[in-house]
Amino acid sequence: DYQTIEFPTHLLYNFSVERSMFGLVNDLVLRVKTKRGVAEYPSVSMAALSKTDQEKIKTALSGTK
């Protein structure tokens, strides 16, 4: 069962990449601006992505702030 997260990029407040499972797996955490403040989405595992793809995502998200 897959889910998607969609929001306009201008609403991205910030993001972080956190290590889990003894530092072996990276999780992406997205925070967006809402009318009621900042909301944090549940973390998304990046385990299935290569290091290169993970870096591409970080670079793309850094450019939206």
MOPAC internal coordinates of N, CA, C and O (Angstrom, degrees):
PM7 1SCF
backbone

  N    0.0000 0     0.00 0     0.00 0    0    0    0
  C    1.4370 1     0.00 0     0.00 0    1    0    0
  C    1.5268 1   108.79 1     0.00 0    2    1    0
  O    1.2310 1   120.19 1   -64.16 1    3    2    1
  N    1.3215 1   117.24 1   115.84 1    3    2    1
  C    1.4590 1   122.27 1  -178.51 1    5    3    2
  C    1.5174 1   110.37 1  -104.53 1    6    5    3
  O    1.2310 1   121.09 1   -31.70 1    7    6    5
  N    1.3175 1   115.53 1   148.30 1    7    6    5
  C    1.4556 1   121.94 1   175.35 1    9    7    6
  C    1.5225 1   108.20 1  -128.10 1   10    9    7
  O    1.2310 1   120.43 1   -25.05 1   11   10    9
  N    1.3117 1   116.78 1   154.95 1   11   10    9
  C    1.4593 1   120.90 1   177.01 1   13   11   10
  C    1.5281 1   109.71 1  -119.13 1   14   13   11
  O    1.2310 1   121.66 1   -23.61 1   15   14   13
  N    1.3072 1   114.43 1   156.39 1   15   14   13
  C    1.4582 1   121.59 1   174.49 1   17   15   14
  C    1.5144 1   106.06 1  -121.18 1   18   17   15
  O    1.2310 1   120.61 1   -58.98 1   19   18   17
  N    1.3126 1   116.44 1   121.02 1   19   18   17
  C    1.4560 1   120.48 1   178.93 1   21   19   18
  C    1.5184 1   109.64 1  -132.23 1   22   21   19
  O    1.2310 1   120.81 1   -47.26 1   23   22   21
  N    1.3263 1   116.06 1   132.74 1   23   22   21
  C    1.4518 1   121.96 1   174.48 1   25   23   22
  C    1.5214 1   107.01 1  -159.71 1   26   25   23
  O    1.2310 1   120.02 1   -25.95 1   27   26   25
  N    1.3368 1   117.56 1   154.05 1   27   26   25
  C    1.4639 1   119.73 1   177.14 1   29   27   26
  C    1.5333 1   109.68 1   -61.97 1   30   29   27
  O    1.2310 1   120.31 1   -41.87 1   31   30   29
  N    1.3097 1   117.02 1   138.13 1   31   30   29
  C    1.4637 1   120.87 1  -175.16 1   33   31   30
  C    1.5259 1   112.85 1   -61.37 1   34   33   31
  O    1.2310 1   119.84 1   152.77 1   35   34   33
  N    1.3187 1   117.91 1   -27.23 1   35   34   33
  C    1.4676 1   118.86 1  -179.70 1   37   35   34
  C    1.5383 1   112.16 1   -69.47 1   38   37   35
  O    1.2310 1   120.10 1   167.21 1   39   38   37
  N    1.3233 1   117.41 1   -12.79 1   39   38   37
  C    1.4599 1   120.67 1   177.80 1   41   39   38
  C    1.5299 1   113.04 1   -88.30 1   42   41   39
  O    1.2310 1   120.21 1   173.20 1   43   42   41
  N    1.3357 1   117.20 1    -6.80 1   43   42   41
  C    1.4656 1   119.92 1   178.78 1   45   43   42
  C    1.5206 1   109.09 1   -65.63 1   46   45   43
  O    1.2310 1   120.63 1   -60.17 1   47   46   45
  N    1.3101 1   116.40 1   119.83 1   47   46   45
  C    1.4655 1   121.68 1   178.64 1   49   47   46
  C    1.5186 1   109.46 1   -85.04 1   50   49   47
  O    1.2310 1   120.68 1   126.80 1   51   50   49
  N    1.3294 1   116.31 1   -53.20 1   51   50   49
  C    1.4529 1   122.09 1   172.47 1   53   51   50
  C    1.5193 1   109.71 1  -167.59 1   54   53   51
  O    1.2310 1   121.07 1    -2.12 1   55   54   53
  N    1.2914 1   115.55 1   177.88 1   55   54   53
  C    1.4618 1   120.83 1   178.15 1   57   55   54
  C    1.5177 1   107.72 1  -146.00 1   58   57   55
  O    1.2310 1   121.28 1   -17.53 1   59   58   57
  N    1.3059 1   115.16 1   162.47 1   59   58   57
  C    1.4578 1   119.90 1   174.07 1   61   59   58
  C    1.5193 1   108.55 1  -146.55 1   62   61   59
  O    1.2310 1   121.56 1   -25.12 1   63   62   61
  N    1.3105 1   114.61 1   154.88 1   63   62   61
  C    1.4596 1   121.38 1   174.57 1   65   63   62
  C    1.5197 1   105.77 1  -114.98 1   66   65   63
  O    1.2310 1   121.57 1   -62.36 1   67   66   65
  N    1.3173 1   114.61 1   117.64 1   67   66   65
  C    1.4579 1   120.58 1  -176.90 1   69   67   66
  C    1.5186 1   109.94 1  -113.14 1   70   69   67
  O    1.2310 1   121.11 1   -35.85 1   71   70   69
  N    1.3005 1   115.48 1   144.15 1   71   70   69
  C    1.4602 1   120.78 1   179.01 1   73   71   70
  C    1.5233 1   109.62 1   -88.16 1   74   73   71
  O    1.2310 1   120.88 1   -40.64 1   75   74   73
  N    1.3243 1   115.92 1   139.36 1   75   74   73
  C    1.4564 1   121.29 1   176.79 1   77   75   74
  C    1.5216 1   108.54 1  -135.59 1   78   77   75
  O    1.2310 1   120.79 1    -4.25 1   79   78   77
  N    1.2962 1   116.10 1   175.75 1   79   78   77
  C    1.4679 1   122.66 1   179.45 1   81   79   78
  C    1.5285 1   111.22 1    50.92 1   82   81   79
  O    1.2310 1   121.35 1  -118.04 1   83   82   81
  N    1.3226 1   115.03 1    61.96 1   83   82   81
  C    1.4637 1   122.48 1   177.52 1   85   83   82
  C    1.5249 1   112.89 1    62.27 1   86   85   83
  O    1.2310 1   120.38 1  -151.89 1   87   86   85
  N    1.3243 1   116.89 1    28.11 1   87   86   85
  C    1.4555 1   121.53 1   177.53 1   89   87   86
  C    1.5122 1   114.48 1    79.83 1   90   89   87
  O    1.2310 1   120.03 1  -169.29 1   91   90   89
  N    1.3185 1   117.54 1    10.71 1   91   90   89
  C    1.4641 1   120.96 1  -176.67 1   93   91   90
  C    1.5242 1   113.30 1   -91.65 1   94   93   91
  O    1.2310 1   120.05 1   156.30 1   95   94   93
  N    1.3245 1   117.52 1   -23.70 1   95   94   93
  C    1.4587 1   121.56 1  -174.34 1   97   95   94
  C    1.5257 1   109.07 1  -123.17 1   98   97   95
  O    1.2310 1   120.60 1   -43.35 1   99   98   97
  N    1.3258 1   116.45 1   136.65 1   99   98   97
  C    1.4602 1   121.78 1   176.34 1  101   99   98
  C    1.5249 1   109.90 1   -95.87 1  102  101   99
  O    1.2310 1   121.07 1   -41.36 1  103  102  101
  N    1.3343 1   115.56 1   138.64 1  103  102  101
  C    1.4564 1   122.10 1   174.35 1  105  103  102
  C    1.5224 1   108.42 1  -118.45 1  106  105  103
  O    1.2310 1   120.83 1   -42.63 1  107  106  105
  N    1.3081 1   116.02 1   137.37 1  107  106  105
  C    1.4582 1   122.60 1   178.68 1  109  107  106
  C    1.5184 1   108.97 1   -95.85 1  110  109  107
  O    1.2310 1   120.42 1   -52.02 1  111  110  109
  N    1.3324 1   116.80 1   127.98 1  111  110  109
  C    1.4565 1   122.29 1   178.11 1  113  111  110
  C    1.5240 1   107.66 1  -117.83 1  114  113  111
  O    1.2310 1   120.73 1   -55.37 1  115  114  113
  N    1.3363 1   116.21 1   124.63 1  115  114  113
  C    1.4649 1   122.28 1  -179.43 1  117  115  114
  C    1.5206 1   109.59 1  -109.60 1  118  117  115
  O    1.2310 1   120.94 1   -43.65 1  119  118  117
  N    1.3335 1   115.81 1   136.35 1  119  118  117
  C    1.4564 1   121.94 1   175.55 1  121  119  118
  C    1.5286 1   107.70 1  -122.76 1  122  121  119
  O    1.2310 1   120.95 1   -49.24 1  123  122  121
  N    1.3239 1   115.80 1   130.76 1  123  122  121
  C    1.4680 1   120.84 1  -177.69 1  125  123  122
  C    1.5217 1   110.24 1  -124.58 1  126  125  123
  O    1.2310 1   121.65 1   -27.10 1  127  126  125
  N    1.3252 1   114.44 1   152.90 1  127  126  125
  C    1.4577 1   121.37 1   176.30 1  129  127  126
  C    1.5214 1   109.23 1   -79.55 1  130  129  127
  O    1.2310 1   120.54 1   -45.50 1  131  130  129
  N    1.3154 1   116.58 1   134.50 1  131  130  129
  C    1.4550 1   121.85 1   174.71 1  133  131  130
  C    1.5290 1   108.39 1  -128.77 1  134  133  131
  O    1.2310 1   120.60 1    -4.76 1  135  134  133
  N    1.3015 1   116.46 1   175.24 1  135  134  133
  C    1.4670 1   120.44 1   178.01 1  137  135  134
  C    1.5172 1   111.44 1   -64.10 1  138  137  135
  O    1.2310 1   120.32 1   155.50 1  139  138  137
  N    1.3170 1   117.00 1   -24.50 1  139  138  137
  C    1.4653 1   121.26 1  -178.13 1  141  139  138
  C    1.5251 1   113.33 1  -100.45 1  142  141  139
  O    1.2310 1   120.03 1  -173.78 1  143  142  141
  N    1.2987 1   117.55 1     6.22 1  143  142  141
  C    1.4629 1   120.94 1  -179.30 1  145  143  142
  C    1.5174 1   110.94 1   127.32 1  146  145  143
  O    1.2310 1   121.00 1    30.49 1  147  146  145
  N    1.3211 1   115.70 1  -149.51 1  147  146  145
  C    1.4601 1   121.26 1  -178.18 1  149  147  146
  C    1.5305 1   108.96 1  -100.67 1  150  149  147
  O    1.2310 1   120.94 1   -49.27 1  151  150  149
  N    1.3221 1   115.81 1   130.73 1  151  150  149
  C    1.4649 1   121.47 1   178.97 1  153  151  150
  C    1.5202 1   108.99 1  -112.72 1  154  153  151
  O    1.2310 1   120.75 1   -38.47 1  155  154  153
  N    1.3161 1   116.17 1   141.53 1  155  154  153
  C    1.4633 1   121.33 1   179.20 1  157  155  154
  C    1.5179 1   108.84 1  -109.37 1  158  157  155
  O    1.2310 1   120.88 1   -54.36 1  159  158  157
  N    1.3293 1   115.92 1   125.64 1  159  158  157
  C    1.4581 1   120.65 1   175.47 1  161  159  158
  C    1.5245 1   109.26 1   -75.97 1  162  161  159
  O    1.2310 1   120.08 1   -24.62 1  163  162  161
  N    1.3210 1   117.45 1   155.38 1  163  162  161
  C    1.4717 1   119.14 1   172.84 1  165  163  162
  C    1.5276 1   109.61 1   -59.74 1  166  165  163
  O    1.2310 1   120.39 1   -32.24 1  167  166  165
  N    1.3143 1   116.86 1   147.76 1  167  166  165
  C    1.4684 1   119.87 1  -177.43 1  169  167  166
  C    1.5238 1   111.24 1   -64.76 1  170  169  167
  O    1.2310 1   121.82 1   -28.55 1  171  170  169
  N    1.3287 1   114.11 1   151.45 1  171  170  169
  C    1.4602 1   122.26 1   179.84 1  173  171  170
  C    1.5250 1   107.40 1  -117.02 1  174  173  171
  O    1.2310 1   120.56 1   -56.46 1  175  174  173
  N    1.3117 1   116.53 1   123.54 1  175  174  173
  C    1.4600 1   120.18 1  -179.86 1  177  175  174
  C    1.5240 1   110.08 1   -69.25 1  178  177  175
  O    1.2310 1   121.15 1   -41.69 1  179  178  177
  N    1.3273 1   115.40 1   138.31 1  179  178  177
  C    1.4591 1   121.49 1   177.34 1  181  179  178
  C    1.5348 1   110.67 1  -108.09 1  182  181  179
  O    1.2310 1   120.64 1  -162.82 1  183  182  181
  N    1.3223 1   116.39 1    17.18 1  183  182  181
  C    1.4646 1   122.09 1  -174.88 1  185  183  182
  C    1.5280 1   112.92 1   -60.70 1  186  185  183
  O    1.2310 1   120.06 1   148.12 1  187  186  185
  N    1.3196 1   117.50 1   -31.88 1  187  186  185
  C    1.4615 1   120.35 1  -177.18 1  189  187  186
  C    1.5273 1   112.95 1   -82.18 1  190  189  187
  O    1.2310 1   120.06 1   174.90 1  191  190  189
  N    1.3294 1   117.49 1    -5.10 1  191  190  189
  C    1.4583 1   121.55 1  -177.03 1  193  191  190
  C    1.5233 1   111.37 1   -98.49 1  194  193  191
  O    1.2310 1   121.24 1   -32.93 1  195  194  193
  N    1.3137 1   115.23 1   147.07 1  195  194  193
  C    1.4676 1   119.57 1   174.59 1  197  195  194
  C    1.5242 1   108.93 1   -71.65 1  198  197  195
  O    1.2310 1   120.43 1   -16.85 1  199  198  197
  N    1.3097 1   116.78 1   163.15 1  199  198  197
  C    1.4692 1   121.01 1   177.19 1  201  199  198
  C    1.5209 1   110.38 1   -58.76 1  202  201  199
  O    1.2310 1   120.24 1   142.22 1  203  202  201
  N    1.3227 1   117.15 1   -37.78 1  203  202  201
  C    1.4631 1   121.67 1   179.16 1  205  203  202
  C    1.5213 1   110.77 1   -62.51 1  206  205  203
  O    1.2310 1   120.39 1   134.07 1  207  206  205
  N    1.3242 1   116.87 1   -45.93 1  207  206  205
  C    1.4593 1   120.51 1   179.19 1  209  207  206
  C    1.5256 1   111.33 1   -65.87 1  210  209  207
  O    1.2310 1   120.14 1   143.29 1  211  210  209
  N    1.3238 1   117.35 1   -36.71 1  211  210  209
  C    1.4553 1   120.39 1   176.91 1  213  211  210
  C    1.5302 1   110.49 1   -62.95 1  214  213  211
  O    1.2310 1   120.38 1   138.46 1  215  214  213
  N    1.3194 1   116.88 1   -41.54 1  215  214  213
  C    1.4649 1   121.01 1   178.48 1  217  215  214
  C    1.5278 1   110.91 1   -65.29 1  218  217  215
  O    1.2310 1   120.20 1   141.90 1  219  218  217
  N    1.3241 1   117.22 1   -38.10 1  219  218  217
  C    1.4692 1   120.93 1   178.21 1  221  219  218
  C    1.5227 1   110.62 1   -61.86 1  222  221  219
  O    1.2310 1   120.68 1   138.82 1  223  222  221
  N    1.3218 1   116.31 1   -41.18 1  223  222  221
  C    1.4636 1   120.64 1   179.00 1  225  223  222
  C    1.5217 1   110.12 1   -64.91 1  226  225  223
  O    1.2310 1   120.22 1   134.28 1  227  226  225
  N    1.3187 1   117.19 1   -45.72 1  227  226  225
  C    1.4652 1   120.41 1   178.80 1  229  227  226
  C    1.5153 1   111.35 1   -60.14 1  230  229  227
  O    1.2310 1   120.29 1   137.66 1  231  230  229
  N    1.3293 1   117.06 1   -42.34 1  231  230  229
  C    1.4602 1   121.43 1   179.55 1  233  231  230
  C    1.5258 1   110.67 1   -64.90 1  234  233  231
  O    1.2310 1   120.15 1   136.04 1  235  234  233
  N    1.3191 1   117.33 1   -43.96 1  235  234  233
  C    1.4585 1   121.30 1   179.89 1  237  235  234
  C    1.5250 1   110.97 1   -63.16 1  238  237  235
  O    1.2310 1   120.16 1   136.71 1  239  238  237
  N    1.3220 1   117.29 1   -43.29 1  239  238  237
  C    1.4589 1   120.18 1  -179.76 1  241  239  238
  C    1.5146 1   111.73 1   -70.22 1  242  241  239
  O    1.2310 1   119.71 1   146.81 1  243  242  241
  N    1.3131 1   118.16 1   -33.19 1  243  242  241
  C    1.4581 1   120.93 1   177.89 1  245  243  242
  C    1.5198 1   111.39 1   -64.95 1  246  245  243
  O    1.2310 1   120.29 1   148.69 1  247  246  245
  N    1.3146 1   117.04 1   -31.31 1  247  246  245
  C    1.4574 1   121.70 1  -179.70 1  249  247  246
  C    1.5088 1   114.43 1   -76.62 1  250  249  247
  O    1.2310 1   120.13 1   170.08 1  251  250  249
  N    1.3383 1   117.35 1    -9.92 1  251  250  249
  C    1.4665 1   119.96 1  -177.85 1  253  251  250
  C    1.5082 1   112.96 1   -93.60 1  254  253  251
  O    1.2310 1   119.76 1   169.66 1  255  254  253
  N    1.3331 1   118.06 1   -10.34 1  255  254  253
  C    1.4748 1   120.14 1  -176.74 1  257  255  254
  C    1.5041 1   110.96 1   -83.89 1  258  257  255
  O    1.2310 1   120.10 1   180.00 1  259  258  257

